[in-house]
């Protein structure tokens, strides 16, 4: 599970978003990057979190932040999620879980007495030089922008 902490170099990730556009850590050099991992597109908690970030998007832009959502959903599912809620930021379709595993957010979870493997809702704030500034594991889905922008 998550072993990355503030001060660590961010994993050199790469992958494709809902439109098939390629993204990599290098693309964000010189900007702050918020990489938020969520379990599943179009579910209540994930929708609340992404909508809160959307509603505060101009504040992020004004503070030199880029946002990137990541889940193991397909490009098609990510595209539907983005279109339905009009998200102004890309959603990575990490079906092979390479980004999810690089950041250490995949692992055992419990729900209704059942244990299974899944994505742990986690946000990483990465600085302009590619270093992790903050790791947020206790994500408040309805007030996540406030947690990040303080």
NUDOMI-481740 format. One record per residue (C-alpha): x, y, z; residue in three letters; residue number from 1. Coordinates in steps of 0.05 Angstrom, whole numbers. Layout:
       u       v       w  type  seq
       X       Y       Z   Ala  NUM
...
This chain:
       u       v       w  type  seq
       0       0       0   Unk    1
      18      74       1   Unk    2
      91      83      18   Unk    3
     100     149     -18   Unk    4
     103     210      27   Unk    5
     114     285      24   Unk    6
     184     300      -3   Unk    7
     188     237     -46   Unk    8
     197     241    -121   Unk    9
     130     227    -155   Unk   10
     128     164    -197   Unk   11
     143     177    -271   Unk   12
      75     156    -295   Unk   13
      45     156    -365   Unk   14
     -21     135    -395   Unk   15
     -82     155    -434   Unk   16
    -143     195    -415   Unk   17
    -216     187    -436   Unk   18
    -202     216    -505   Unk   19
    -140     174    -518   Unk   20
     -94     233    -504   Unk   21
     -27     214    -474   Unk   22
      -6     244    -407   Unk   23
      59     237    -369   Unk   24
      89     269    -307   Unk   25
     138     308    -351   Unk   26
      79     345    -384   Unk   27
      65     380    -318   Unk   28
     135     407    -302   Unk   29
     130     479    -278   Unk   30
      58     469    -252   Unk   31
      29     439    -190   Unk   32
      -8     375    -204   Unk   33
     -64     344    -165   Unk   34
     -70     269    -181   Unk   35
    -133     242    -149   Unk   36
    -147     167    -149   Unk   37
    -219     145    -142   Unk   38
    -250      75    -141   Unk   39
    -302      78    -196   Unk   40
    -332     129    -244   Unk   41
    -405     148    -234   Unk   42
    -410     122    -163   Unk   43
    -436     170    -108   Unk   44
    -371     185     -71   Unk   45
    -329     190    -134   Unk   46
    -381     236    -166   Unk   47
    -384     281    -104   Unk   48
    -308     286    -103   Unk   49
    -299     301    -177   Unk   50
    -357     351    -177   Unk   51
    -327     388    -118   Unk   52
    -261     393    -156   Unk   53
    -298     415    -219   Unk   54
    -336     469    -180   Unk   55
    -270     497    -154   Unk   56
    -232     488    -219   Unk   57
    -221     563    -230   Unk   58
    -189     568    -161   Unk   59
    -142     512    -179   Unk   60
    -123     545    -245   Unk   61
    -112     612    -211   Unk   62
     -62     578    -165   Unk   63
     -23     543    -222   Unk   64
     -53     474    -209   Unk   65
     -71     421    -261   Unk   66
    -118     364    -242   Unk   67
    -116     292    -265   Unk   68
    -165     239    -243   Unk   69
    -145     166    -244   Unk   70
    -186     101    -238   Unk   71
    -183      32    -269   Unk   72
    -245      47    -311   Unk   73
    -243      42    -387   Unk   74
    -233     102    -433   Unk   75
    -307      96    -452   Unk   76
    -330      97    -379   Unk   77
    -284     155    -363   Unk   78
    -311     193    -424   Unk   79
    -383     182    -403   Unk   80
    -367     205    -332   Unk   81
    -332     268    -357   Unk   82
    -387     285    -407   Unk   83
    -444     272    -357   Unk   84
    -414     320    -305   Unk   85
    -376     366    -352   Unk   86
    -308     357    -318   Unk   87
    -256     407    -345   Unk   88
    -198     360    -327   Unk   89
    -175     294    -357   Unk   90
    -192     226    -328   Unk   91
    -140     173    -338   Unk   92
    -164     103    -358   Unk   93
    -113      61    -320   Unk   94
    -142      -8    -337   Unk   95
     -75     -44    -328   Unk   96
     -67      -8    -260   Unk   97
       4      14    -276   Unk   98
      -6      84    -249   Unk   99
     -49      60    -191   Unk  100
       5      10    -170   Unk  101
      62      60    -181   Unk  102
      29     107    -131   Unk  103
      13      48     -83   Unk  104
     -62      59     -78   Unk  105
     -85     -12     -97   Unk  106
     -96     -61     -41   Unk  107
    -143     -97       6   Unk  108
    -207     -61      26   Unk  109
    -265     -82      70   Unk  110
    -338     -69      53   Unk  111
    -398    -100      89   Unk  112
    -354    -153     121   Unk  113
    -322    -173      55   Unk  114
    -249    -163      38   Unk  115
    -229    -149     -34   Unk  116
    -175    -112     -73   Unk  117
    -190     -42     -98   Unk  118
    -167      30    -104   Unk  119
    -159      68     -40   Unk  120
    -186     139     -51   Unk  121
    -122     180     -46   Unk  122
     -98     247     -72   Unk  123
     -26     267     -86   Unk  124
      -6     340     -93   Unk  125
      58     344    -135   Unk  126
     100     408    -139   Unk  127
     129     442    -200   Unk  128
     192     399    -197   Unk  129
     156     331    -194   Unk  130
     162     321    -119   Unk  131
     104     300     -75   Unk  132
      82     359     -32   Unk  133
      24     324       3   Unk  134
     -11     257       6   Unk  135
     -85     260      26   Unk  136
    -112     193      48   Unk  137
    -172     218      88   Unk  138
    -209     248      28   Unk  139
    -272     288      44   Unk  140
    -310     276     -21   Unk  141
    -356     337     -14   Unk  142
    -301     385       9   Unk  143
    -239     358     -25   Unk  144
    -219     424     -60   Unk  145
    -217     457       9   Unk  146
    -171     401      34   Unk  147
    -122     414     -23   Unk  148
    -125     490     -29   Unk  149
    -129     504      46   Unk  150
